[in-house]
């Protein structure tokens, strides 16, 4: 077993990735401390999901190193994933199973004792207002309900690292508030969380540190307060627009609509 000699639970160092000779991740480096909520932020196509796939061992970087809890992801991906909770962007589930059957299946894969598993499933389904729907087929669930089930499946084994890709897509305001509160409670329990999102205001409400990424390149990373100070802005949205030159698009729109 590899001993953890690193101060961070996640460390990416000079990571590169190409697809069909097109570079999609360019020299990306960042660290996530233990018990921290970290945001990987940027627009669609920025490289956030590719970064997560490399972090979880589903894809190998072309260059660079990735460590989770001191272990090299490339050589220890299966063991590392066993201690992770992962909520993917897509809401794919086993639609021919009921919610209860699916969560019991996930729990059995995670080797959670049956009585403990059943108690946890009931508690989480109750929190998410799904207990009365537990015997319905997942194929009948709405997008929001499916995301709730995915989240529950990711935390049943009480992981120390939770990775959530685009958690706010398709969620209503009540669910976004519940998700925010859950992430903050998990942080208080010492869980480290990586949130990949393009919803900057949500990230500003929950994250300790963020990495702003565009076109596969890091624009800025660090504590939110430091980023706002360095960019002389009052919100993460304004800071990102400043760093990524997105604010210039506003001038183009103004020119386009001049004769409207």
C-alpha positions as CSV (number, residue, x, y, z in Angstrom):
1,X,0.0,0.0,0.0
2,X,1.3,3.4,-0.9
3,X,1.6,5.8,2.0
4,X,0.1,9.3,1.7
5,X,3.0,11.8,1.8
6,X,1.2,14.6,0.1
7,X,-0.6,17.5,1.7
8,X,-3.4,17.4,-0.9
9,X,-6.0,14.7,-1.6
10,X,-5.9,15.6,-5.3
11,X,-3.0,16.8,-7.2
12,X,-2.7,17.4,-11.0
13,X,0.7,18.4,-12.3
14,X,1.2,19.7,-15.8
15,X,-1.4,17.5,-17.4
16,X,-1.9,17.5,-21.2
17,X,-4.5,15.6,-23.3
18,X,-5.0,15.5,-27.1
19,X,-7.8,14.1,-29.2
20,X,-7.1,13.5,-32.9
21,X,-4.1,15.9,-32.7
22,X,-6.2,18.6,-31.1
23,X,-5.0,19.6,-27.6
24,X,-8.0,19.8,-25.2
25,X,-6.1,20.0,-21.9
26,X,-3.0,22.2,-21.9
27,X,-0.6,22.1,-18.9
28,X,-3.3,22.0,-16.2
29,X,-2.2,21.9,-12.6
30,X,-4.1,22.3,-9.4
31,X,-4.4,20.8,-5.9
32,X,-7.4,20.1,-3.7
33,X,-6.8,20.1,0.1
34,X,-8.5,17.6,2.5
35,X,-11.9,18.7,3.6
36,X,-12.2,21.4,0.9
37,X,-14.8,22.1,-1.8
38,X,-13.0,22.9,-5.0
39,X,-14.6,24.3,-8.1
40,X,-13.5,23.5,-11.7
41,X,-15.2,26.2,-13.6
42,X,-15.6,27.1,-17.2
43,X,-17.9,27.1,-20.2
44,X,-19.1,24.0,-22.1
45,X,-16.1,22.5,-24.0
46,X,-13.5,24.0,-21.6
47,X,-12.1,20.6,-20.7
48,X,-13.8,20.1,-17.3
49,X,-15.2,16.6,-18.1
50,X,-12.0,15.4,-19.7
51,X,-10.1,16.5,-16.6
52,X,-12.5,14.5,-14.4
53,X,-12.2,11.5,-16.6
54,X,-8.5,11.6,-16.2
55,X,-8.8,12.2,-12.5
56,X,-11.0,9.1,-12.1
57,X,-8.8,6.9,-14.2
58,X,-11.2,6.5,-17.1
59,X,-8.8,8.2,-19.4
60,X,-5.0,8.5,-19.3
61,X,-3.2,11.9,-19.7
62,X,-0.7,12.2,-22.5
63,X,1.7,14.0,-20.2
64,X,1.7,15.0,-16.6
65,X,0.9,13.3,-13.3
66,X,-2.3,12.9,-11.3
67,X,-2.4,11.8,-7.7
68,X,-5.3,11.0,-5.4
69,X,-4.5,10.6,-1.7
70,X,-0.9,10.1,-2.6
71,X,-1.4,7.3,-5.2
72,X,-0.8,7.6,-8.9
73,X,-4.1,7.4,-10.7
74,X,-2.6,5.8,-13.8
75,X,-1.4,2.8,-11.8
76,X,-4.0,2.5,-9.0
77,X,-7.2,3.7,-10.6
78,X,-9.4,0.8,-9.4
79,X,-8.4,1.2,-5.8
80,X,-8.7,4.9,-6.0
81,X,-12.2,4.8,-7.5
82,X,-13.3,2.5,-4.7
83,X,-12.9,5.4,-2.3
84,X,-14.5,8.0,-4.5
85,X,-18.0,9.0,-5.0
86,X,-18.7,10.1,-8.6
87,X,-21.8,11.9,-10.0
88,X,-21.4,12.1,-13.8
89,X,-22.9,14.8,-16.0
90,X,-25.2,12.4,-17.9
91,X,-28.2,11.1,-15.9
92,X,-27.8,7.5,-17.2
93,X,-29.2,4.8,-14.8
94,X,-30.4,1.2,-15.1
95,X,-34.0,2.1,-16.2
96,X,-35.4,-1.4,-15.8
97,X,-34.7,-1.4,-12.1
98,X,-36.7,0.4,-9.4
99,X,-34.9,3.1,-7.4
100,X,-34.7,0.8,-4.4
101,X,-33.3,-2.1,-6.5
102,X,-30.7,0.1,-8.1
103,X,-29.4,1.6,-4.8
104,X,-29.3,-1.9,-3.2
105,X,-27.3,-3.1,-6.2
106,X,-24.8,-0.2,-5.8
107,X,-24.5,-0.9,-2.1
108,X,-23.8,-4.5,-2.8
109,X,-21.0,-3.6,-5.2
110,X,-19.6,-1.3,-2.4
111,X,-19.8,-4.2,0.1
112,X,-22.0,-2.3,2.5
113,X,-23.6,-4.6,5.1
114,X,-27.2,-5.2,4.2
115,X,-28.8,-3.7,7.4
116,X,-26.5,-0.6,7.2
117,X,-27.3,-0.2,3.5
118,X,-31.0,-0.3,3.9
119,X,-30.9,2.2,6.7
120,X,-28.8,4.6,4.6
121,X,-31.0,4.2,1.6
122,X,-34.1,5.1,3.6
123,X,-32.4,8.1,5.2
124,X,-31.2,9.5,1.8
125,X,-34.4,8.8,0.0
126,X,-36.3,10.6,2.7
127,X,-34.0,13.6,2.5
128,X,-34.5,13.8,-1.2
129,X,-38.3,13.2,-1.0
130,X,-38.0,10.0,-3.0
131,X,-39.0,7.4,-0.4
132,X,-42.6,7.2,-1.7
133,X,-41.2,6.6,-5.2
134,X,-38.7,3.9,-4.2
135,X,-40.5,1.1,-6.0
136,X,-41.1,3.0,-9.3
137,X,-38.9,2.1,-12.3
138,X,-36.0,4.5,-12.8
139,X,-37.2,4.8,-16.4
140,X,-40.2,6.8,-15.2
141,X,-38.1,9.3,-13.2
142,X,-37.7,12.9,-14.3
143,X,-34.2,14.4,-14.9
144,X,-34.2,16.0,-11.4
145,X,-35.2,12.7,-9.7
146,X,-32.5,10.8,-11.6
147,X,-29.8,13.3,-10.5
148,X,-31.0,12.8,-6.9
149,X,-30.6,9.0,-7.3
150,X,-27.1,9.5,-8.8
151,X,-26.1,11.6,-5.8
152,X,-27.4,9.1,-3.3
153,X,-25.5,6.3,-5.1
154,X,-22.3,8.3,-4.9
155,X,-22.4,8.8,-1.1
156,X,-23.8,5.4,0.1
157,X,-20.3,4.2,0.9
158,X,-19.4,7.4,2.7
159,X,-16.4,8.4,0.4
160,X,-13.8,10.9,1.5
161,X,-13.6,12.3,-2.0
162,X,-16.8,13.3,-4.0
163,X,-16.6,14.4,-7.6
164,X,-19.7,16.0,-9.2
165,X,-19.7,16.9,-12.9
166,X,-22.2,19.7,-13.7
167,X,-24.4,19.2,-10.7
168,X,-26.8,22.1,-11.4
169,X,-27.9,21.1,-14.9
170,X,-31.7,20.7,-15.0
171,X,-32.2,21.2,-11.3
172,X,-34.9,23.4,-9.8
173,X,-34.2,26.1,-7.2
174,X,-35.2,23.8,-4.3
175,X,-32.8,21.1,-5.4
176,X,-30.0,23.5,-5.9
177,X,-30.4,24.8,-2.4
178,X,-30.6,21.3,-1.0
179,X,-27.4,20.3,-2.9
180,X,-25.6,23.4,-1.7
181,X,-26.5,22.6,1.9
182,X,-25.5,18.9,1.5
183,X,-22.1,19.8,0.1
184,X,-21.4,22.2,3.0
185,X,-22.4,19.5,5.5
186,X,-20.2,17.0,3.8
187,X,-17.3,19.4,4.0
188,X,-18.0,19.8,7.7
189,X,-17.6,16.0,8.0
190,X,-14.2,16.3,6.4
191,X,-15.2,15.2,2.9
192,X,-13.3,16.7,0.0
193,X,-15.5,17.7,-3.0
194,X,-14.6,18.6,-6.6
195,X,-17.5,20.4,-8.3
196,X,-17.2,20.9,-12.1
197,X,-19.7,23.5,-13.3
198,X,-20.4,26.5,-15.5
199,X,-22.8,27.9,-12.9
200,X,-20.5,30.5,-11.4
201,X,-22.8,31.9,-8.7
202,X,-23.5,28.3,-7.4
203,X,-19.7,27.8,-7.2
204,X,-19.2,31.1,-5.4
205,X,-21.7,30.0,-2.7
206,X,-20.1,26.6,-2.0
207,X,-16.5,26.5,-3.0
208,X,-13.4,27.4,-1.0
209,X,-11.1,27.5,-4.0
210,X,-11.7,27.4,-7.8
211,X,-9.8,26.8,-11.0
212,X,-11.1,28.9,-13.9
213,X,-10.5,27.1,-17.2
214,X,-11.2,28.0,-20.8
215,X,-10.2,26.1,-23.9
216,X,-8.3,23.6,-21.8
217,X,-6.1,26.2,-20.2
218,X,-6.1,27.5,-16.6
219,X,-7.0,31.2,-16.5
220,X,-6.6,31.5,-12.7
221,X,-6.8,29.3,-9.6
222,X,-6.9,30.0,-5.9
223,X,-9.1,31.2,-3.1
224,X,-12.2,33.1,-4.4
225,X,-11.4,36.1,-2.2
226,X,-7.9,36.3,-3.7
227,X,-9.2,36.0,-7.3
228,X,-11.8,38.8,-6.7
229,X,-9.0,41.0,-5.2
230,X,-6.6,40.3,-8.0
231,X,-9.1,41.1,-10.7
232,X,-10.7,44.0,-8.9
233,X,-14.1,42.5,-9.2
234,X,-17.0,41.8,-6.8
235,X,-18.2,38.5,-8.2
236,X,-16.8,35.3,-9.6
237,X,-18.8,35.9,-12.8
238,X,-17.2,39.3,-13.3
239,X,-13.7,37.8,-12.5
240,X,-14.1,35.1,-15.0
241,X,-15.3,37.5,-17.7
242,X,-12.3,39.6,-16.9
243,X,-9.8,36.8,-17.0
244,X,-11.2,35.0,-20.1
245,X,-11.9,38.2,-22.1
246,X,-15.6,37.3,-22.2
247,X,-16.5,40.8,-21.4
248,X,-15.4,41.9,-24.9
249,X,-18.4,39.9,-26.2
250,X,-20.7,42.5,-24.7
251,X,-19.2,45.2,-27.0
252,X,-19.7,43.0,-30.0
253,X,-23.4,42.4,-29.1
254,X,-23.8,46.2,-28.6
255,X,-22.3,46.8,-32.1
256,X,-24.6,44.1,-33.5
257,X,-27.7,45.7,-32.1
258,X,-26.8,49.3,-32.8
259,X,-29.4,49.6,-35.6
260,X,-32.1,47.4,-34.0
